[in-house]
Amino acid sequence: MATTINYGMSSASPALPESTTISDLLANRSLLTILGASTDVRAMSGGEVLSGDEYVSDYSTITLEKEGSSKA
């Protein structure tokens, strides 16, 4: 199952190996460039910040948000 990565109004569903972690995703400059995201983003799903050692394939949708932004 492909994971959709969202950032703002942009989204992508890259073909990633099953072993890709959240840390790998956040270090993928090509993907960040395609989405228009900077390197100071965090990965979230279901309102929770994802840990770097979690697998991307465990999520159907991951949203990237700028570090320090909040919905308060």
Backbone torsions as a table, in degrees:
resi	resn	phi	psi	omega
1	MET	NA	131.9	179.1
2	ALA	-78.6	146.1	175.9
3	THR	-100.8	132.7	176.0
4	THR	-92.5	128.8	178.8
5	ILE	-107.0	124.2	-178.6
6	ASN	-112.9	143.2	171.1
7	TYR	-148.6	113.7	-175.9
8	GLY	59.0	-127.5	179.7
9	MET	-91.4	-1.2	-177.9
10	SER	-97.2	149.9	174.9
11	SER	-148.9	157.1	178.3
12	ALA	-149.7	151.1	175.8
13	SER	-126.4	72.8	-175.8
14	PRO	-70.4	149.7	174.5
15	ALA	-81.3	108.3	-178.0
16	LEU	-119.6	146.5	175.9
17	PRO	-61.0	151.4	179.3
18	GLU	-56.1	-28.6	-175.3
19	SER	-85.0	4.7	-179.4
20	THR	-69.8	126.5	179.3
21	THR	-96.2	169.6	176.3
22	ILE	-60.2	-40.3	177.1
23	SER	-59.7	-42.7	177.0
24	ASP	-60.7	-43.2	-179.8
25	LEU	-60.4	-46.9	-177.9
26	LEU	-69.9	-18.3	177.9
27	ALA	-92.9	-3.8	-177.3
28	ASN	-81.0	89.1	-176.1
29	ARG	-61.4	-33.6	178.8
30	SER	-62.1	-45.8	179.5
31	LEU	-65.7	-44.0	179.2
32	LEU	-59.8	-39.5	178.8
33	THR	-65.0	-44.3	178.6
34	ILE	-58.2	-40.8	-178.5
35	LEU	-81.0	-14.0	-176.8
36	GLY	79.2	23.2	-178.2
37	ALA	-96.7	149.7	174.7
38	SER	-89.4	178.7	-178.4
39	THR	-81.9	-5.9	-179.6
40	ASP	-98.2	54.5	178.8
41	VAL	-117.2	160.4	174.1
42	ARG	-122.7	155.4	179.9
43	ALA	-97.7	135.3	-179.4
44	MET	-135.1	153.1	173.2
45	SER	-152.9	130.8	-179.7
46	GLY	61.9	28.4	179.2
47	GLY	82.6	-0.2	-179.0
48	GLU	-107.9	139.3	174.1
49	VAL	-73.6	131.6	-177.7
50	LEU	-88.6	143.0	178.3
51	SER	-78.3	147.3	-178.0
52	GLY	-61.4	-24.0	-177.9
53	ASP	-93.1	2.4	176.3
54	GLU	-78.0	154.1	-179.0
55	TYR	-89.2	135.6	177.8
56	VAL	-58.5	-37.9	-176.5
57	SER	-65.9	-11.7	177.4
58	ASP	-76.8	-7.7	-174.7
59	TYR	-125.4	142.1	175.9
60	SER	-85.0	-29.1	178.8
61	THR	-139.5	133.5	174.7
62	ILE	-126.7	132.5	177.9
63	THR	-109.0	131.0	175.4
64	LEU	-94.2	133.3	177.7
65	GLU	-129.4	147.0	175.1
66	LYS	-61.0	138.4	175.4
67	GLU	-57.5	139.6	176.9
68	GLY	86.9	-9.2	176.8
69	SER	-80.8	147.8	179.2
70	SER	-141.7	159.7	-179.3
71	LYS	-103.5	22.2	-176.0
72	ALA	-68.9	NA	NA
